[in-house]
Amino acid sequence: MTAAQAGQPRANASPGGPARETGARAGAGKAPSRRRAHTRERLLRAAYEVFAEEGFGRAGVERVCERAGFTRGAFYSNFTSLDELFLAMWEQRSATLREDLRAALDALADETFTDVRAAVTGLLAAVPLEEAWFRITAEFTAHALRTPHLRRVMAEREEAIVAALAPTVVAALGRAGRTVDDPVALCQALVAVHDGTAVQVLMEPGNRTVLGRRADLFHHVVLAYSTPTEG
């Protein structure tokens, strides 16, 4: 999922700056649930832009509201804090990532792939790294490590993501003729490789050697945590 486009039209915008809507006024005339969803989405898009530009630790609620064109009241009617907003953003993007992976794996399935290395390369190309999101998550992770309850929440959500991805990965490897004895361990290892190589890839974008080594690591992990299916 890419960053929201800057300059998106805002309701009742004036030359002096963006219009600021309250939670009650936003989307007047629409069903409350639809209006609320629209407000949340605008706040999430605005927060992504602000966090990417200024950093999670330096951006406040006021800056997010200014970018979205809402008052603080609209913000607090949807989120209790920037922490809660970030977690909602993370959940949203995680769901998109899962769908992108499933689509990429389904496309590979149509080709009846048996070359695991080629499949890994195809998957990495289908789900590229995004520098802005990496910066945001790195800053929030550091914040969570200093905040015990957030540390627990992050760990629980990582576990949920792994659990959601495992069946898709196992099914894909099954089509490639490989069996996975411990799906959770495999997915945790894949996440670790993803996180560990992300900085190198982002620091040297387009470096074929770095990209090739990243794919090699993924390939080795897949082979280490799976075995050829007998029969």
N, C-alpha and C positions, 0 to 999 in steps of 0.2 A: 504494500500500500504506500503510495507516494504522499509527499507532504501536500497539505491543502494549498490551493492556488491563492496567492496574495491578490488583493484587489477585488475579491468577490463582492458583488453588490450587496449593500446592507440597506435594510428598510429605513426610509426617512433620513437618509444620509444628508448631511448639510455641508457646505463648503468649509465650515470651521472645524469639522472632524466627524467621526462616525456617530451615528445615532445611538442612543443608549436606551434600551428597552428594559422595562421591568418584566418579571416573570409573568405578571397578569396580562401585560399588553402584548407580549411576543406572540405572534400567530393568532391574534384575536379572530374569533369567528370559527375556529377549528376545534375539533374535539380536544379536551384537555390532554389526553394521553399522547395524541399526535403533536400537540403544541409543545409538550414537555420533551418529547423525543427530539423535536427540531431544535429546541433550546440547548439540550445536552450536546447534540451533534455540533452545533456552532461553537460551543464552549470547548469541546474536544479539539476541533480543528484549530481554533485560535490558540489554545494552549500548546499544541504541537509546534506551531510556528514560533511562538514566543520562547518556548523552552529551547528550540533548536538555535534561535538567534542569540539569546541572552544567557542560556544555561538554566537548569532547573533550580539551582540554589539561589540564583539572582533574580528570578522572575517572581513577582507577587500576584496575588489575586487581582489587584487593580489593573495590572498590565494585561492580564488575560481578558478581563471584562472590557477594557478599552478596545482590544483587537476584535473581540466578538461583537461589540456594539451593545453590550448589556450593562446593567447596574450590578453592584455587589449582591443585591437582593436576589437577582436572577441566578447568580452563581450559587449562593448558599441555599437556594430552594432545590438545587440539584446535587450539590456536593458539599460535604462538611469541611473539606480541606483540599489543598493541592495534592496531598498524598492520595486521597480518595479519587480525585480526578485522574491522576496518573495511573492508578490501578485499573480504572475503567478503560483508559486508553490502551493499556497493556493487554487487557482482556480482549478488547476489540481487535487489536492488531494480531494477537495470537490466533484468534478465530480465523482471520484472513490468511495467516500463514498456513494454518492447517488445511484450509480449502485449496490454497495454491499447491501445497504438497500433494494433496489427493489428486488434483487435476493433472499435475505433472506425472505422478505415478500411473494414473489411468492412461495417459498418453503413451507412456512407456509400455504398458501392458498391451496396448493395441499393436505394438511392434513385436510382441512376444520376445522380449530381451532375455538373453542368457549371459551376456557380458556384464558382470557386476561393475567393473571399472567404468565402462561406457555409460551405464545407468547412473552412477554417482556423478559423473561429469554433466550429464543431462539435467539431473536434479539441481545441482549447484547453479547451473545457468538459468534454470527456471525460477529459482528463488534467490535473487541477488542480494548482497548486503546493501544497506542504506546508511550512509554516513551520519545523517542528521539523527536518525533513530538510535544509532549506536551511541552517539554522544549523550542523548537524553537518558538512555537506560544506564549507561555507565555512571552518570552523575546520581541518578536515583538509587542505584545499587549501593554506592558509597554512603548515601544518606540512610538507606535501610540498614546497613551494617552498624550504624551508630544508634539505631532505634530498635530496641528489642522486639516490640510487637510487629513492626514492619518486617523485620527479619523473618519472623515466623510466617507472616502472610506471604512473603515472597517465596519462601521455601514450599509452602503448601501449593501455591499456584504453579510453581515449576513442576511439582509432582503431578498436578492435574494435567499440565500440558504434555508431559511424558506419557501419562496413561492414555491420553487421547490420541497421541501419535503412534503408539506401539502397535495397535492392530493394523493400521495402514502399512507401516513399515514391514511387519511380519508377513502380511499378505503379499506384498510386492516381492519380498525375498522368496516366498514360497513359489511364486510364478517363475522365479529365476532358478528354481531348483535347490534352494537352500532352506535349512531349518534353524530356527532360533530357539534355544533352550531358555534363555532369560531375556525376554523382550524389554523389560524395564532397564536392566543393566546396559543393554545395547543402546537404547535411546538416551540414557544418561551419558554414555560415552560419546555418542554423536553430538549431543548438546555441548559437551566439554570441548570437543574438537572444534565445533563451530565457534564457540566463544573464544577459544584460545588462538585461533588463526585469524579472527576477524580484524584485529588491530594490524597485523602484517599486510593483509589484503587492502585495507583502507589507507594505510600509509604509503603503499606502492601500487596505486590503482593501475590496472592494465599490465602489471608485471607477470609475464607468462610463467616464469619460474616459480614465483610465489603461488600463483593460482594452481599450477601443476602439483606442487608439494601439498597444497591443501587438499586437493582431490585424492592424492596418494594416501594421506592420513585417513580420510574418510573410508577409502577402500580397504585399508589395512584393518580398521576398526570393524567394518562389516564382516570381513573374513574371520577376524579373531572371535567374534561373538556369534558366528553361525557356522553350520557344517553342511556339506552336500547331503541332499535328501536321498536316503537309500531307496533303491528300487526305481 
